[in-house]
Amino acid sequence: MADLLLIRHGQASFGAADYDRLSDTGEEQSRRLGAWLARCGVGAELVATGRLHRHARTAELCLDAAGLAGLPRLTLAGLDELDHVEVLKRHRPDLRDFEDFARELRGQPDPHRAFQRMFAEAVARWSGGRHDHEYERTWPAFRRETLEALQALAEHPARGIWAFTSGGPIAVIATELLGAPVERTFALSWNLVNTGITRVRLGRGAPQLITYNAWPHLAEAADAALITYR
């Protein structure tokens, strides 16, 4: 038996032109996760990441704090998040660039809530099946590649794996392992906490979901500002 920890990246730079960078809060979340895992004696033999900077940086900070910086690394495209830029552009072609998006959100009473509403609508369009021909990476392809990454990790001989990824792949895997309706995937993703841990048990049979979206390393800090969702 082996444990796979699916770890959502630390908080990225919401509202910045380059979202794919950890904020100061995201870096602190990542360090706290590594220190907590070390204190709890949770080991690993392999680290997997998607190809995004926020995945690699979260892994780097977490592993340094855990004293495991030298672990073997594996990069899997199936751990990448959906392309939020393309998904939003197809939904709102009138917003031509980052400045247009920023201006639209600044005009809202609650920019974070307005973005979440817009993004949820954009994801629903992308995953609905009627517009697949418009997207470079379709929802069926995204889901298939994520599950292929899970299969690759399940077949790896490592006894413990920490996989640093994003909310979309974690929700896809959880939906699959729970046998939940595929159309409910993103309902599972919206409340995923940055650096939250989803534990999957790997063995001779099918992978089993053990825990979902746990964040004891943040709860123990008693600092609500460390609990973020985007």
C-alpha positions as CSV (number, residue, x, y, z in Angstrom):
1,M,0.0,0.0,0.0
2,A,1.1,3.6,-0.7
3,D,-0.3,7.0,0.0
4,L,-0.7,9.7,-2.6
5,L,-1.1,13.2,-1.3
6,L,-2.7,15.6,-3.8
7,I,-1.6,19.0,-2.7
8,R,-3.2,22.1,-4.1
9,H,-0.7,24.9,-4.8
10,G,-0.3,27.8,-2.4
11,Q,-2.2,31.0,-3.1
12,A,-1.3,32.5,-6.5
13,S,-1.3,36.1,-7.5
14,F,-4.9,36.9,-8.0
15,G,-5.4,40.2,-9.7
16,A,-1.9,40.3,-11.2
17,A,-1.0,40.1,-14.9
18,D,1.0,36.9,-14.1
19,Y,-1.3,34.8,-12.0
20,D,1.2,31.9,-12.0
21,R,3.3,33.2,-9.1
22,L,2.8,32.5,-5.4
23,S,1.8,35.4,-3.2
24,D,3.5,36.0,0.1
25,T,0.6,34.2,1.7
26,G,1.0,31.3,-0.7
27,E,4.7,31.0,0.2
28,E,3.8,31.0,3.9
29,Q,1.1,28.3,3.4
30,S,3.7,26.1,1.5
31,R,6.3,26.4,4.3
32,R,3.7,25.6,7.0
33,L,2.6,22.5,5.1
34,G,6.1,21.1,4.9
35,A,6.8,21.8,8.5
36,W,3.5,20.2,9.6
37,L,4.1,17.1,7.4
38,A,7.6,16.7,8.9
39,R,6.2,17.0,12.5
40,C,3.6,14.4,11.7
41,G,6.2,12.0,10.3
42,V,4.5,11.9,6.8
43,G,7.3,10.8,4.4
44,A,7.6,10.6,0.7
45,E,9.7,8.8,-1.9
46,L,8.6,10.8,-4.9
47,V,7.4,14.3,-5.7
48,A,5.2,14.9,-8.7
49,T,4.2,18.3,-10.1
50,G,2.3,19.8,-13.0
51,R,4.2,22.1,-15.3
52,L,3.1,25.4,-13.8
53,H,5.4,27.7,-11.8
54,R,3.0,27.8,-8.8
55,H,3.2,24.0,-8.6
56,A,7.0,23.9,-8.6
57,R,7.4,26.8,-6.2
58,T,4.9,25.2,-3.7
59,A,6.8,22.0,-3.9
60,E,10.1,23.7,-3.4
61,L,9.1,25.5,-0.3
62,C,7.2,22.6,1.2
63,L,10.0,20.2,0.7
64,D,12.6,22.5,2.1
65,A,10.5,23.0,5.2
66,A,10.0,19.2,5.5
67,G,13.8,18.5,5.0
68,L,13.1,16.5,1.8
69,A,14.6,18.8,-0.8
70,G,16.5,15.9,-2.5
71,L,13.5,13.7,-3.4
72,P,13.2,12.5,-7.0
73,R,10.9,14.6,-9.2
74,L,8.3,13.7,-11.8
75,T,6.5,16.3,-14.0
76,L,3.1,15.3,-15.4
77,A,1.1,17.4,-17.8
78,G,-2.0,15.8,-16.4
79,L,-1.5,17.6,-13.1
80,D,-1.8,21.0,-14.9
81,E,-4.8,23.2,-14.3
82,L,-7.2,24.1,-17.0
83,D,-6.2,27.2,-19.1
84,H,-8.3,29.8,-17.3
85,V,-7.2,32.5,-19.7
86,E,-8.6,30.7,-22.8
87,V,-11.7,29.6,-20.9
88,L,-12.5,33.2,-19.9
89,K,-11.7,34.6,-23.3
90,R,-14.1,32.2,-25.0
91,H,-16.8,33.1,-22.5
92,R,-16.2,36.9,-22.7
93,P,-14.6,37.7,-26.1
94,D,-15.4,41.3,-25.5
95,L,-12.7,41.4,-22.8
96,R,-9.7,41.3,-25.1
97,D,-6.8,41.3,-22.6
98,F,-5.8,41.4,-18.9
99,E,-6.5,45.2,-18.6
100,D,-10.0,44.7,-19.9
101,F,-10.6,41.9,-17.3
102,A,-9.1,44.1,-14.5
103,R,-11.2,47.1,-15.5
104,E,-14.4,44.9,-15.6
105,L,-13.7,43.6,-12.1
106,R,-12.7,46.9,-10.6
107,G,-16.1,48.2,-11.5
108,Q,-17.8,45.6,-9.4
109,P,-18.7,46.1,-5.7
110,D,-17.0,42.8,-4.8
111,P,-14.3,41.9,-7.4
112,H,-13.6,38.5,-5.9
113,R,-17.2,37.5,-6.0
114,A,-17.7,38.9,-9.5
115,F,-14.7,37.0,-10.8
116,Q,-15.9,33.7,-9.2
117,R,-19.3,34.2,-10.9
118,M,-17.7,34.9,-14.2
119,F,-15.2,32.0,-13.9
120,A,-18.0,29.5,-12.9
121,E,-20.0,30.6,-16.0
122,A,-16.9,30.2,-18.2
123,V,-16.1,26.8,-16.9
124,A,-19.7,25.7,-17.4
125,R,-19.5,26.7,-21.0
126,W,-16.2,24.9,-21.5
127,S,-17.4,21.7,-19.9
128,G,-20.8,21.7,-21.3
129,G,-19.9,19.9,-24.6
130,R,-21.5,22.3,-27.1
131,H,-18.4,24.4,-27.8
132,D,-15.5,21.8,-27.8
133,H,-14.4,22.9,-31.2
134,E,-13.5,26.4,-29.9
135,Y,-11.0,25.2,-27.3
136,E,-7.4,24.1,-27.7
137,R,-7.7,21.8,-24.7
138,T,-11.3,20.5,-24.3
139,W,-12.9,19.4,-21.1
140,P,-12.9,15.7,-22.2
141,A,-9.2,15.9,-23.0
142,F,-8.4,17.6,-19.7
143,R,-10.3,15.0,-17.7
144,R,-8.7,12.1,-19.6
145,E,-5.2,13.5,-19.1
146,T,-5.8,14.0,-15.4
147,L,-6.9,10.4,-14.9
148,E,-3.9,9.2,-17.0
149,A,-1.7,11.1,-14.5
150,L,-3.4,9.4,-11.6
151,Q,-2.8,6.0,-13.3
152,A,0.9,6.8,-13.8
153,L,1.2,7.7,-10.1
154,A,-0.7,4.5,-9.1
155,E,1.7,2.4,-11.1
156,H,4.8,4.0,-9.7
157,P,6.8,1.9,-7.2
158,A,7.2,4.7,-4.7
159,R,5.5,4.0,-1.4
160,G,4.7,7.6,-0.7
161,I,4.0,10.4,-3.3
162,W,3.4,14.1,-2.8
163,A,1.8,15.5,-6.0
164,F,1.5,19.3,-6.3
165,T,-1.3,20.3,-8.6
166,S,-4.4,22.5,-8.9
167,G,-8.0,22.5,-8.0
168,G,-9.3,21.2,-11.3
169,P,-7.2,17.9,-11.4
170,I,-8.0,17.3,-7.7
171,A,-11.7,17.6,-8.3
172,V,-11.5,15.4,-11.4
173,I,-9.8,12.7,-9.4
174,A,-12.1,13.0,-6.4
175,T,-15.2,12.8,-8.6
176,E,-13.9,9.7,-10.3
177,L,-13.0,7.9,-7.1
178,L,-16.3,8.8,-5.5
179,G,-18.3,7.7,-8.5
180,A,-20.0,11.1,-8.5
181,P,-21.6,12.5,-11.6
182,V,-19.0,14.1,-13.9
183,E,-21.0,17.3,-14.2
184,R,-20.5,17.8,-10.4
185,T,-16.8,18.0,-10.8
186,F,-16.4,21.8,-10.4
187,A,-18.9,21.9,-7.6
188,L,-16.2,20.0,-5.7
189,S,-13.4,22.3,-6.7
190,W,-14.7,25.7,-5.6
191,N,-14.1,25.2,-1.9
192,L,-10.6,23.7,-2.2
193,V,-8.2,25.5,0.1
194,N,-4.7,26.6,-1.1
195,T,-2.2,23.9,0.1
196,G,-5.1,21.7,1.2
197,I,-4.3,17.9,1.2
198,T,-6.4,15.2,-0.5
199,R,-5.2,11.7,0.4
200,V,-5.5,8.8,-1.9
201,R,-4.6,5.2,-1.0
202,L,-2.9,3.3,-3.7
203,G,-2.6,-0.5,-3.7
204,R,-3.5,-3.6,-5.6
205,G,-7.0,-2.5,-6.3
206,A,-8.5,0.7,-7.5
207,P,-7.2,3.9,-5.8
208,Q,-9.3,4.9,-2.8
209,L,-10.1,8.5,-1.6
210,I,-9.3,8.7,2.1
211,T,-9.5,12.4,2.9
212,Y,-10.5,15.5,0.9
213,N,-9.4,19.1,1.2
214,A,-7.8,18.9,4.7
215,W,-5.8,21.8,6.0
216,P,-4.7,21.2,9.6
217,H,-1.4,23.0,9.0
218,L,-3.4,26.2,8.4
219,A,-6.0,25.7,11.1
220,E,-3.3,25.3,13.8
221,A,-2.0,28.8,13.0
222,A,-5.3,30.4,14.2
223,D,-4.9,32.9,11.4
224,A,-7.9,33.2,9.1
225,A,-5.9,35.1,6.5
226,L,-3.9,31.9,5.7
227,I,-7.1,30.1,4.6
228,T,-7.6,31.1,1.0
229,Y,-9.4,29.7,-2.0
230,R,-7.9,31.5,-5.0
